[in-house]
Amino acid sequence: MSQKKSIWKKLLPYFMTGMLTGITLIIMLYALKIYPFGDKAYLWADADQYFGIESYFGSLLGKNDIFYSWGNVLGGNALAELAYYSFSPFNVIFILFHDHMIFAAHFVAYIKIIASALAFCYCLLSTCDEKNILIKATLSTCYAFMGYMVFYGWNTSWMDGVILLPLMYVGIRKIIQNKNIFLYVFSLAVAVISNFYIGFMLCIGSFILYVVQLLLSDGKFADNIKKSFIKYMFASLVGVGISAFLLIPTYLGLPSDRSLTIFDLFKDMSFNTTPAEILSGLFTGQSNTLKENAPLIYVGMFVLILDILFFINKKISFRKKAVYSAVILIFFISFENSFINQIWHGLSKNHCFNYRYSFLLSFVLLLIAWETCQVLKEELPPKEDLLKAVLILGVILAFVIQNASDKINILGISLDILLILIFITAFSLKNLRVRKATAAILSCGVVVSLACNGYFYLKDIRMQSCNTYGTNKAMMENATETINDDSFYRMDKSFSLGRCDTNLFDYNGVSNYASTENVENLKFLKKLGVRHKWMWAKYTTNTPLATEALLGFRYILTNRENAKGYEAIGEGDGIKYYRNQYALPVLFPVNDFENFDLDELNDFQLLNQIWASINGLQEDIFTPNTVSNTSHDGENQLTVTVENAGSLYLLIPTRSSYTSFKVTGARREREIRYDDASEVYYIGEFDRGESLDISFAAKDGNFDLDSISCYTENKDIIYQNSQLVNQQNLSIEEKSSSHLIMSYSGKSSNIATTIPYDEGWTVYDNGKKLTIEKNWNNFLAFQLDDADEHNIELVYRSTGFGIGSKITIFSIVLLILFEILNLNTIKNRLRKKRA
């Protein structure tokens, strides 16, 4: 055989796999009118988070780097955020095509689907030769379009784990066969680096698959353990060790309140789902919601029939059946039991998107199907076995319809029945030529059923618009061009295009949503009037001027009238651009550092104290107004008498059951929707002596009108304070997102910042390292040495990055040494055999 034919023979299974996967993908996308066949983006649910953070990743060739992002809420650990959302090797595409984010996002999503199929094809080829190409390609396509891949397709960072799982499986087999450990170490390391969260699940899955292969290997179980266990554990530790440069700083940078103890998990143990709901996932078109989805284990009816035949076929050993039955049982128990389920999720309660490890069971079901194919290529299944398989399928379906009918899709079931008929025909015919033709038809039927399953999963999901992104991008670029300010500043906007707009459009702000955000920082900002809930914060027009000035919001974009007296500098697309002349720089000198007892101060009292510590001016920015409870005839009402002219704000304690409140009086009427994500509400501009009534609508009796207070904000005092700061001789330059330079010459030695406190910051003054401290309970601060001129440098490195990098280097050296020693051992064995 010529070399070209030999190469083609090896590549043909991959070509066939890629072709079937591509056809399935095209059918699904075309039916759903998803890019490039329509305006719908293959982005939904939390995809706007990933899209924003992937955009940040794409900007890494500029000033942004992997250590610190000003797109986080006021700034934060970029390494932890990227590790959670966007450290996949595939994401280099976002760097290459950063100006074409829609194309890049879809290219990455689609190429990962095809890559997962190719990876599974490689897994199958590693067990036997290039024969049975069509069956390998069909099963690989089923892997690429398993329910997990389709339903969580928007979450591209999880897909790397699906791609790498087959490689890990092959790597484990090589270890048991006393071959090299490189493939296993490589796949495990890349899995953890790509997404440490899914990587953790793969570590558990790896051990299960290791035990499975041990039990199914030739020889005695005890002997196999002796030969491979130490090697497997060493390889696992080296694989995780290689990821330490990312894993350690990420672990140290994650919010501490997300994790639970074993005791917490055990105490709250309950049942998550039912057997019927789990089994419903085996059929085409399972009905799910993003918040309450059942385990996503769909691999297609073709695979399910093969799995049932596996357990019926008498030629398959009892040991194999027992081992795979035990594995399936482990996953069923994990799905059912909240205690075990949350261990899989890294000892944390997942918020929506349940059973994030369910792809592991889909992989096992496909392995079982392949075991069946290995037997059936020698001899077709008896008709009795086919009838038994159909009967068992009927019983399962009847059980699901009886107990989880809401999960069933009738059209999907009809497709499954049609596929069963084609399957029985293909495996019943004795004429080889006709059987091959029927097998090809069966493969086409599998492709159609997989595409239809994708259609059923996604047809009712609200997807984002490609054109809308283009419009929003042009709008933000127009605003940036109008602002035309190259200095270091913050800005934000009163309207939301997505939940990670600061990262998506590359500006420094307060509005962001990420599971890696500093929760203490978010809670503190809520005390300053910023909207916050869960893991996100958002700028709104309710935010007081005193907060916007303090945090350094130099520019505000809004689709509403601005009553704060800012300078209008432009307008475009119905959005007005304002310059905040009160804004402080991000770093500035202050009289004193001070931390407060937050339980003793309300939001406005806290702002008064902070501003007083800046210049020592004792006049309060916020003064209280007289509030009277004037409820009557079942109406919840307060009457406010304005004591001083200015901007009026209501302070409503969080977790009240109000739904809205209505303001009347002083020649105006306004209804405001209540949301417990906000404590501070802007009411309007009022003169001294004016009176207004505020009536509250509530959904239950969980509220206390007497806890509500009302304050007036004095702009003149803010301006007086801000001028004293802005007249100082200082300048700030951003060398990179993790490296700031400040030049300062002044009398004060206390430098405050509105950068969230993080021990990853190192500060130098004229080359000398300074001690950092926490100021105002949340922000970074430091004290300068005596000098006339100060050249201050702030450098950020994620805590743990140094030690993590050393562990990574050490692990790579260990891997190289081990492989060299292993290679020498193999050579010596070969020499002895020849001798």
C-alpha positions in Angstrom: 0.0 0.0 0.0 1.4 3.4 -1.0 2.1 6.0 1.7 -0.7 8.3 0.5 -3.2 5.5 0.7 -2.0 4.6 4.2 -2.4 8.2 5.4 -5.8 8.5 3.7 -6.9 5.2 5.4 -5.9 6.6 8.8 -7.6 10.0 8.2 -10.8 8.6 6.6 -12.6 7.9 10.0 -11.9 11.5 11.1 -13.1 12.9 7.7 -16.3 10.8 7.9 -16.8 11.9 11.5 -16.3 15.6 10.7 -18.6 15.4 7.7 -21.5 13.8 9.7 -21.0 16.2 12.6 -20.9 19.2 10.2 -24.1 18.0 8.4 -25.9 17.6 11.7 -24.8 21.0 12.9 -25.8 22.7 9.7 -29.3 21.1 9.8 -29.8 22.2 13.4 -28.6 25.7 12.9 -30.6 26.2 9.7 -33.8 24.9 11.3 -33.3 27.3 14.2 -32.2 30.3 12.0 -29.0 30.6 14.1 -25.9 32.4 12.8 -24.8 32.2 10.0 -28.3 31.2 8.8 -30.2 33.9 10.7 -29.9 36.8 13.2 -30.1 34.5 16.2 -26.8 34.1 18.1 -25.8 30.7 19.4 -25.8 32.5 22.7 -28.4 32.3 25.5 -28.8 32.1 29.2 -25.5 33.4 30.8 -23.8 33.6 27.4 -23.6 37.3 27.7 -21.3 36.8 30.6 -19.0 34.6 28.6 -19.2 36.9 25.6 -18.1 39.8 27.7 -15.2 38.0 29.4 -14.1 36.4 26.1 -14.0 39.9 24.6 -11.6 40.9 27.5 -9.5 37.8 26.7 -9.4 38.9 23.1 -8.0 42.3 24.1 -4.9 40.8 25.9 -2.5 42.1 23.2 -3.3 45.6 24.3 -3.1 47.2 27.8 -5.2 44.5 29.3 -3.4 41.5 30.9 -4.3 38.3 32.6 -3.8 39.6 36.1 -6.2 42.5 36.7 -9.3 43.7 35.0 -10.9 47.1 35.4 -14.0 45.6 33.8 -14.7 43.8 37.1 -16.7 45.8 39.7 -14.3 48.7 40.2 -11.5 46.4 39.3 -10.6 42.8 40.3 -8.6 39.6 39.9 -8.7 38.9 36.1 -6.9 35.5 36.5 -9.7 34.0 38.6 -12.3 35.3 36.2 -10.5 34.1 33.1 -9.9 30.7 34.7 -13.7 30.3 35.4 -14.9 31.6 32.0 -12.3 31.9 29.3 -8.9 30.1 29.6 -9.6 27.6 26.8 -6.8 27.2 24.3 -9.5 27.7 21.6 -10.0 31.2 22.8 -6.9 32.4 21.0 -9.5 32.9 18.2 -10.8 35.8 20.2 -7.4 37.4 20.1 -7.0 36.9 16.3 -10.6 38.1 15.5 -11.2 40.6 18.4 -12.8 43.1 16.0 -15.2 40.4 14.8 -16.5 39.0 18.1 -19.7 37.5 16.6 -17.8 35.4 14.1 -15.2 34.5 16.7 -17.7 33.3 19.3 -19.6 31.1 16.8 -16.4 29.8 15.3 -15.2 28.7 18.7 -18.6 27.1 19.6 -18.9 25.2 16.4 -15.3 24.1 16.2 -15.6 22.6 19.7 -18.6 20.6 18.7 -16.6 19.1 15.8 -13.5 18.7 18.0 -15.5 16.7 20.5 -16.6 14.3 17.8 -13.0 13.9 16.5 -11.8 13.3 20.1 -14.3 10.5 20.6 -13.4 9.0 17.2 -9.8 8.9 18.3 -10.9 7.1 21.5 -12.7 4.5 19.4 -9.8 4.1 17.0 -7.4 3.5 19.9 -9.3 0.3 20.7 -9.2 -1.2 17.2 -8.3 -0.7 13.6 -9.8 1.6 10.9 -12.6 -0.8 10.1 -16.3 -0.1 10.8 -15.8 3.6 9.8 -19.4 4.4 9.5 -20.3 3.1 13.0 -17.4 5.0 14.5 -18.4 8.2 12.8 -22.0 7.8 13.8 -21.2 7.2 17.5 -18.8 10.1 17.5 -21.5 12.3 16.0 -23.8 11.1 18.8 -21.1 12.2 21.3 -20.9 15.7 19.8 -24.6 16.1 19.9 -25.3 14.6 23.3 -28.0 16.5 25.3 -25.3 18.2 27.4 -23.5 19.7 24.4 -26.7 21.0 22.9 -28.3 22.4 26.0 -25.1 23.9 27.4 -23.6 24.8 24.1 -23.7 28.5 25.0 -21.2 27.7 27.8 -18.2 27.1 25.6 -15.8 26.9 28.6 -17.4 23.7 29.7 -17.1 22.1 26.3 -13.3 21.7 26.6 -13.9 19.0 29.3 -16.2 17.1 26.9 -13.4 17.3 24.2 -10.7 16.1 26.6 -12.6 13.3 28.3 -12.0 10.7 25.5 -8.3 11.6 25.5 -8.2 11.1 29.2 -9.8 7.8 28.8 -7.2 6.7 26.3 -4.5 8.1 28.5 -5.7 6.0 31.5 -5.7 2.9 29.3 -2.1 3.6 28.4 -1.1 3.9 32.0 -2.8 0.5 32.8 -0.9 -1.0 29.8 2.3 0.3 31.3 2.8 2.8 28.4 3.6 6.5 28.7 1.7 8.9 30.8 1.9 11.9 28.6 -1.5 11.8 27.0 -3.3 11.5 30.3 -1.2 14.2 32.0 -1.7 16.5 29.0 -5.4 16.1 28.8 -6.0 16.4 32.6 -3.8 19.6 32.8 -5.5 21.2 29.8 -8.9 20.3 31.2 -8.2 22.0 34.6 -6.6 25.0 32.9 -9.5 25.4 30.5 -12.1 25.3 33.3 -11.0 24.3 36.8 -14.7 23.7 37.7 -15.3 21.1 35.0 -11.8 19.9 35.6 -12.6 19.0 39.2 -15.5 16.9 37.9 -13.2 15.2 35.4 -10.8 14.3 38.2 -13.6 12.4 39.9 -14.7 10.9 36.6 -11.1 10.0 35.9 -10.8 7.8 39.0 -14.1 6.1 38.2 -12.9 5.3 34.6 -9.6 4.2 36.0 -11.3 1.6 38.2 -13.6 0.6 35.3 -10.6 -0.1 33.1 -8.8 -2.0 35.9 -11.8 -4.2 36.4 -12.1 -4.9 32.7 -8.4 -5.4 32.0 -6.9 -8.9 31.5 -5.2 -10.4 34.5 -5.9 -10.2 38.2 -7.4 -7.0 39.6 -4.8 -6.9 42.5 -1.9 -7.3 40.1 -3.2 -4.5 37.8 -3.5 -2.2 40.8 0.1 -2.9 41.9 1.4 -2.2 38.4 -0.6 1.0 37.7 -2.0 2.7 40.8 1.2 4.6 41.8 1.7 5.6 38.2 -1.9 6.7 37.8 -1.7 8.8 41.0 1.6 10.3 40.0 0.3 11.2 36.6 -2.8 12.8 38.2 -0.8 14.9 40.6 1.6 16.0 37.8 -1.4 16.9 35.6 -3.0 19.0 38.3 0.4 20.4 39.3 0.9 21.7 35.8 -2.2 23.7 36.2 -1.1 25.1 39.5 -0.1 28.5 38.1 -3.8 29.1 37.4 -5.4 26.8 40.0 -3.9 28.2 43.2 -4.5 31.9 42.5 -8.0 31.0 41.3 -8.8 29.1 44.4 -7.5 31.9 46.6 -9.4 34.5 44.6 -12.8 32.8 44.6 -15.6 34.1 46.9 -15.4 32.2 50.2 -19.2 32.1 50.7 -19.7 29.9 47.6 -18.3 26.7 49.2 -19.9 24.4 51.7 -18.6 22.0 54.2 -19.3 18.3 54.1 -21.4 18.8 57.3 -23.5 21.4 55.5 -24.0 19.1 52.5 -25.0 16.2 54.7 -27.3 18.3 56.9 -29.2 19.6 53.8 -29.3 16.2 52.0 -32.4 15.7 49.9 -33.6 14.1 46.7 -33.1 16.3 43.6 -35.0 14.4 40.9 -36.8 11.2 40.2 -35.8 8.1 38.2 -38.5 8.9 35.6 -37.1 12.4 35.1 -33.6 11.0 34.7 -34.8 8.3 32.2 -36.7 11.0 30.2 -33.4 12.3 29.1 -32.8 9.2 27.0 -35.5 10.2 24.5 -35.5 12.8 21.8 -36.7 16.3 22.7 -36.7 16.1 26.5 -38.4 19.2 27.9 -36.1 21.3 30.2 -35.8 24.8 31.6 -32.5 26.5 32.3 -33.3 26.8 36.1 -34.7 23.3 36.7 -33.3 21.0 34.0 -33.2 17.2 34.6 -29.9 15.4 34.0 -28.8 15.8 30.4 -27.9 12.3 29.3 -29.3 12.1 25.8 -27.1 10.3 23.3 -29.8 9.3 20.8 -32.1 6.3 20.3 -29.5 4.4 18.3 -27.1 4.4 21.2 -29.9 3.5 23.7 -30.8 0.4 21.7 -27.2 -0.7 21.5 -26.9 -0.2 25.3 -30.0 -2.4 26.0 -28.6 -5.1 23.6 -25.4 -5.0 25.6 -27.1 -6.2 28.7 -29.2 -8.7 26.8 -26.5 -10.3 24.7 -25.2 -13.6 26.2 -21.8 -13.3 24.5 -20.9 -10.3 26.6 -19.3 -11.3 29.9 -21.2 -10.9 33.2 -18.2 -9.0 34.5 -18.5 -6.3 31.9 -22.2 -6.0 32.5 -21.7 -5.8 36.3 -19.0 -3.1 36.0 -21.0 -0.9 33.6 -24.2 -1.4 35.7 -22.3 -0.2 38.8 -21.1 2.9 36.9 -24.6 3.8 35.7 -25.9 3.3 39.2 -23.3 5.6 40.6 -24.5 8.4 38.3 -28.1 7.7 39.0 -27.5 8.0 42.8 -25.4 11.1 42.2 -28.3 12.7 40.3 -30.8 11.7 42.9 -28.9 12.6 46.1 -28.2 16.3 46.8 -25.2 15.4 49.0 -23.4 13.5 46.3 -24.5 15.8 43.6 -22.9 18.8 45.4 -19.7 17.0 45.9 -19.5 16.6 42.2 -20.0 20.4 42.0 -17.0 21.1 44.1 -18.8 21.3 47.5 -20.9 24.2 46.3 -24.5 24.8 45.5 -24.8 25.5 41.8 -27.2 28.3 40.8 -29.3 26.9 38.0 -27.8 24.7 35.2 -27.9 21.4 37.2 -26.0 18.2 36.8 -23.0 19.8 35.2 -21.1 16.5 35.2 -23.9 14.5 33.3 -21.8 14.4 30.1 -19.7 11.7 31.9 -22.7 9.3 31.9 -23.3 10.1 28.3 -19.7 9.1 27.6 -20.1 5.8 29.5 -23.4 5.0 27.5 -21.5 5.5 24.3 -18.7 3.2 25.5 -21.3 0.6 26.2 -22.7 1.0 22.7 -19.3 0.6 21.2 -18.8 -2.7 23.2 -22.1 -3.9 21.7 -20.9 -3.0 18.2 -17.7 -5.0 18.8 -19.8 -8.1 19.4 -22.3 -7.5 16.7 -19.7 -7.2 13.9 -19.0 -10.9 14.5 -22.6 -12.0 14.6 -26.0 -10.2 14.2 -28.2 -10.1 17.2 -30.9 -12.8 17.4 -34.4 -11.6 16.7 -35.4 -12.5 20.2 -32.8 -10.0 21.5 -34.2 -7.3 19.2 -37.7 -8.0 20.5 -36.5 -7.9 24.1 -34.8 -4.6 23.5 -37.9 -3.1 22.0 -40.0 -4.4 24.9 -37.6 -3.0 27.5 -37.7 0.4 25.6 -41.5 0.3 25.7 -41.5 -0.4 29.5 -39.0 2.5 30.1 -41.1 4.9 27.9 -44.3 3.9 29.6 -42.7 4.5 33.0 -41.5 7.9 31.9 -44.9 8.9 30.5 -46.6 7.7 33.6 -44.3 9.6 36.0 -42.7 12.5 34.0 -45.0 13.2 31.1 -44.1 16.9 31.2 -40.6 16.0 30.1 -41.7 14.1 27.0 -41.9 15.4 23.4 -44.4 13.5 21.2 -42.7 14.4 17.9 -39.4 13.4 19.4 -40.8 10.0 20.5 -42.2 9.5 17.0 -38.7 10.0 15.5 -37.3 7.5 18.0 -39.9 4.9 17.0 -39.0 5.5 13.3 -35.3 5.1 14.1 -36.0 1.8 16.0 -37.8 0.4 13.0 -34.8 1.3 10.7 -32.5 -0.3 13.3 -34.4 -3.5 13.4 -34.5 -3.7 9.6 -30.8 -3.0 9.3 -29.9 -5.8 11.8 -32.5 -8.3 10.5 -31.5 -8.4 6.8 -29.3 -11.2 5.7 -28.3 -9.8 2.3 -25.0 -8.0 3.0 -25.4 -5.4 0.2 -28.9 -4.5 1.3 -27.9 -4.4 5.0 -25.0 -2.0 4.2 -27.5 0.3 2.3 -29.9 0.1 5.3 -27.0 0.9 7.7 -26.2 4.0 5.7 -29.9 5.0 5.9 -29.8 4.3 9.6 -26.7 6.6 9.9 -28.6 9.3 8.1 -31.6 8.8 10.4 -29.3 9.2 13.4 -28.0 12.5 12.0 -31.6 13.8 11.5 -32.7 12.6 15.0 -29.7 14.3 16.6 -30.4 17.6 14.7 -34.1 17.4 15.6 -33.2 16.9 19.3 -31.2 20.0 19.1 -34.1 21.8 17.5 -36.5 20.6 20.2 -34.1 21.6 23.0 -33.5 25.2 21.7 -36.6 26.2 19.7 -38.3 28.0 22.6 -35.2 29.5 24.1 -34.8 33.3 23.7 -31.5 33.9 22.0 -29.6 37.0 21.6 -29.4 39.0 18.3 -26.2 39.3 16.2 -27.4 42.6 14.7 -28.2 44.0 18.1 -24.6 43.4 19.2 -23.4 45.2 16.1 -25.6 48.2 16.8 -24.5 48.3 20.5 -20.9 48.1 19.5 -21.2 51.0 17.1 -23.0 53.0 19.7 -20.3 52.5 22.4 -17.5 53.2 19.8 -19.3 56.5 18.9 -19.5 57.4 22.7 -15.8 56.7 23.1 -14.8 58.8 20.1 -16.9 61.7 21.4 -15.4 61.4 24.9 -11.9 61.3 23.4 -10.1 61.0 26.7 -6.9 58.9 26.8 -6.3 59.3 30.5 -7.2 56.7 33.2 -10.8 57.1 34.4 -14.0 55.3 35.2 -17.4 55.7 33.4 -20.7 53.9 33.4 -24.1 54.0 31.9 -27.7 53.8 33.1 -28.8 51.3 30.5 -27.7 47.7 30.1 -26.8 46.0 26.8 -25.6 42.9 28.7 -24.4 41.9 32.1 -20.7 42.2 31.4 -20.7 45.4 29.3 -17.6 46.7 31.0 -15.6 43.7 29.7 -17.4 43.5 26.4 -16.9 47.1 25.4 -13.6 47.6 27.4 -14.3 50.4 29.8 -13.6 50.9 33.5 -16.9 50.7 35.4 -19.0 49.2 38.2 -21.5 47.1 36.2 -20.5 43.5 36.0 -21.7 40.0 36.7 -19.3 37.2 37.3 -19.2 34.2 39.7 -15.7 35.3 40.7 -16.6 38.8 41.9 -15.4 40.0 45.3 -18.7 39.7 47.3 -17.5 41.9 50.1 -16.8 44.6 47.6 -20.3 44.2 46.1 -21.9 44.4 49.6 -20.0 47.5 50.5 -21.0 49.2 47.2 -24.6 48.5 47.9 -24.1 50.6 51.1 -23.0 53.4 48.8 -26.1 53.2 46.7 -25.0 50.9 43.9 -27.4 48.2 42.8 -26.3 44.7 43.9 -27.6 41.2 44.2 -26.0 37.7 44.1 -22.7 38.1 42.2 -23.4 41.3 40.3 -23.5 45.1 40.6 -25.0 47.6 38.4 -24.9 51.4 38.0 -28.3 53.1 37.9 -29.6 56.7 38.1 -30.5 56.0 41.7 -26.8 56.1 42.6 -26.1 59.3 44.5 -23.8 62.0 43.1 -21.6 61.6 46.1 -21.0 58.0 45.2 -20.3 58.7 41.5 -17.9 61.4 42.4 -16.1 59.3 45.1 -15.7 56.3 42.8 -14.4 58.5 40.0 -17.1 58.2 37.3 -15.8 60.9 35.0 -18.4 60.1 32.3 -22.0 58.9 32.4 -24.0 57.7 29.4 -27.7 57.8 29.9 -30.9 57.5 28.0 -32.6 59.7 30.7 -32.5 63.3 31.6 -29.6 63.9 34.0 -30.5 66.1 37.1 -27.1 66.0 38.7 -25.7 69.0 37.0 -23.2 67.2 34.8 -21.8 68.8 31.7 -23.4 67.6 28.5 -20.7 66.7 25.9 -22.5 64.8 23.2 -25.3 62.6 22.1 -25.8 59.7 19.7 -28.4 56.9 19.1 -30.7 58.4 21.7 -28.0 58.3 24.4 -26.6 61.4 26.0 -23.0 61.7 27.2 -22.2 63.7 30.4 -18.9 64.7 32.0 -18.9 64.6 35.8 -17.0 67.6 36.9 -17.1 66.3 40.5 -15.3 63.0 39.9 -12.2 62.2 41.9 -9.3 60.3 40.5 -8.9 56.6 41.4 -6.0 57.5 43.7 -5.8 60.7 45.7 -4.4 62.1 49.0 -6.6 62.3 52.1 -6.3 63.6 55.6 -6.9 60.3 57.4 -7.5 56.6 56.9 -10.6 55.4 58.7 -12.7 52.2 58.9 -16.2 52.2 60.2 -18.7 50.1 62.1 -21.1 49.5 59.2 -23.8 48.2 61.5 -24.0 51.6 63.2 -24.2 53.7 60.0 -26.8 53.8 57.3 -25.8 54.4 53.7 -25.9 58.2 53.8 -24.2 58.5 57.2 -21.4 56.3 55.8 -21.0 58.5 52.8 -20.8 61.6 55.1 -18.1 59.9 57.1 -16.0 58.9 54.1 -16.2 62.4 52.5 -15.3 64.0 55.9 -12.1 61.9 56.1 -10.9 63.2 52.7 -10.3 66.8 53.5 -11.4 67.2 57.1 -14.5 69.2 56.2 -17.2 68.5 58.7 -20.3 69.8 56.9 -22.5 66.8 56.0 -23.3 66.2 52.3 -26.5 64.3 53.3 -29.0 65.7 55.8 -32.1 63.9 57.0 -35.6 65.1 56.3 -38.7 64.7 58.5 -40.6 61.5 57.8 -44.0 60.8 59.2 -46.0 57.6 59.1 -49.4 58.8 57.7 -50.9 55.4 56.8 -54.7 55.4 56.7 -57.6 53.2 55.5 -55.3 50.3 54.7 -52.9 52.4 52.6 -49.2 52.3 53.6 -48.0 55.9 53.4 -45.2 58.2 54.5 -45.2 62.0 54.4 -41.8 63.7 53.9 -41.2 67.3 54.8 -38.0 68.6 53.0 -35.7 70.4 55.4 -33.0 71.5 52.8 -33.1 72.1 49.1 -31.4 69.5 46.9 -31.6 66.0 45.6 -33.9 63.8 47.6 -33.2 60.1 48.2 -35.1 57.4 50.0 -33.3 54.7 52.0 -35.3 51.4 52.1 -33.8 48.5 54.0 -33.1 45.4 51.9 -35.5 42.4 52.0 -38.7 44.4 52.4 -41.7 43.0 50.6 -42.6 46.2 48.7 -43.3 45.9 45.0 -43.5 49.6 44.2 -44.1 53.1 45.7 -45.7 56.2 44.4 -44.5 59.7 45.1 -47.1 62.6 44.9 -47.0 66.2 46.0 -44.9 69.3 45.2 -46.5 69.5 41.8 -45.4 66.1 40.6 -46.3 62.4 40.5 -44.0 59.5 40.0 -44.3 55.7 40.4 -41.1 53.8 41.2 -40.6 50.0 41.1 -39.0 48.6 44.2 -36.3 46.0 43.9 -34.4 44.6 47.0 -31.2 44.8 44.9 -31.3 48.5 45.7 -31.4 50.3 49.0 -31.2 53.9 47.7 -33.8 55.5 45.4 -33.6 58.9 43.8 -36.9 60.8 44.2 -36.1 64.1 42.5 -35.0 67.7 43.1 -37.0 69.6 45.9 -37.0 73.0 47.6 -36.9 73.5 51.3 -40.4 73.3 52.9 -42.0 71.2 50.2 -44.0 68.2 51.2 -44.7 64.9 49.5 -46.6 61.7 50.1 -45.1 58.3 49.4 -47.5 55.4 49.2 -46.2 51.8 49.2 -47.6 48.7 47.6 -46.5 45.4 49.2 -47.0 41.7 48.4 -47.2 40.8 52.1 -46.8 42.2 55.6 -43.0 41.8 55.7 -42.1 45.5 55.9 -41.6 48.3 58.4 -42.4 51.8 57.2 -40.7 53.3 60.2 -37.4 51.9 59.1 -37.5 54.1 55.9 -35.5 57.3 55.9 -35.2 60.2 53.5 -32.1 62.4 52.9 -31.2 65.5 50.9 -27.9 65.6 49.0 -26.0 68.9 48.8 -24.1 69.2 45.5 -22.1 72.3 46.7 -20.4 70.5 49.5 -19.4 67.7 47.1 -18.0 70.2 44.6 -16.1 72.0 47.4 -14.5 68.7 48.5 -13.8 67.4 45.0 -12.1 70.7 44.0 -9.7 70.4 46.9 -8.7 67.0 45.7 -8.6 67.7 42.0 -6.4 70.8 42.5 -3.6 68.5 43.9 -0.6 68.1 41.7 -1.0 64.4 40.7 -1.3 62.4 37.6 -2.1 58.7 36.9 -0.9 56.6 34.0 -2.0 53.1 33.1 1.0 51.1 31.8 -1.2 47.9 31.8 -4.3 46.8 33.5 -2.1 45.5 36.4 0.4 48.3 36.5 -0.4 52.0 37.4 2.0 54.8 37.8 1.1 57.9 39.9 3.2 61.1 40.1 2.4 63.2 43.1 3.9 66.2 44.9 2.0 67.4 47.9 2.0 67.6 51.7 -0.3 64.6 52.6 1.4 61.3 53.0 -1.9 59.3 53.1 -3.0 58.0 49.7 -6.5 56.6 49.4 -7.9 54.7 46.4 -11.2 53.4 45.3 -9.5 50.2 44.2 -11.0 47.2 46.1 -8.5 46.0 48.7 -6.6 43.0 47.5 -3.3 41.6 48.9 -2.2 41.0 45.3 -1.3 44.7 45.1 2.3 45.8 45.7 3.0 49.5 46.0 6.4 51.2 45.5 7.2 54.9 46.3 10.4 56.0 44.6 11.4 52.4 44.3 10.8 51.5 47.9 8.1 48.9 48.7 5.3 50.2 50.9 2.8 48.5 53.3 -0.7 48.4 52.0 -3.7 48.7 54.2 -7.5 48.7 54.0 -9.3 52.1 54.1 -13.1 52.8 54.4 -13.6 49.1 55.0 -13.1 48.1 51.4 -10.4 50.1 49.5 -6.7 49.9 49.1 -4.6 52.6 50.8 -1.0 53.3 51.6 1.2 55.8 53.4 4.1 57.6 51.6 7.5 58.3 53.0 8.7 61.9 53.5 9.7 63.3 50.1 9.0 66.3 47.9 8.3 64.2 44.8 6.7 60.8 44.7 6.9 58.4 41.8 4.4 55.7 42.9 4.0 52.4 41.2 1.1 49.9 41.8 1.7 46.4 40.5 -0.9 43.6 40.8 -0.1 39.9 40.8 -2.8 37.4 41.8 -2.1 35.9 45.2 -0.6 32.5 44.8 0.5 33.0 41.2 4.2 32.9 42.2 4.1 29.6 44.1 1.7 28.2 41.6 4.1 29.0 38.7 6.9 27.2 40.6 4.8 24.1 41.1 3.9 24.2 37.4 7.5 24.3 36.3 8.4 21.6 38.8 5.6 19.4 37.5 6.7 19.8 33.9 10.3 18.9 34.9 9.0 15.8 36.7 6.9 14.8 33.7 10.0 15.1 31.3 12.2 13.2 33.7 9.6 10.4 34.1 9.1 10.1 30.4 12.9 9.9 29.8 13.2 7.2 32.5 10.2 5.3 31.1 11.6 5.5 27.6 15.0 4.1 28.8 13.2 1.3 30.7 11.3 0.3 27.5 14.6 0.3 25.5 16.3 -1.9 28.0 13.4 -4.4 27.9 13.6 -4.5 24.1 17.4 -5.1 24.3 16.9 -8.0 26.7 14.2 -9.6 24.4 16.6 -9.3 21.5 19.4 -10.8 23.5 
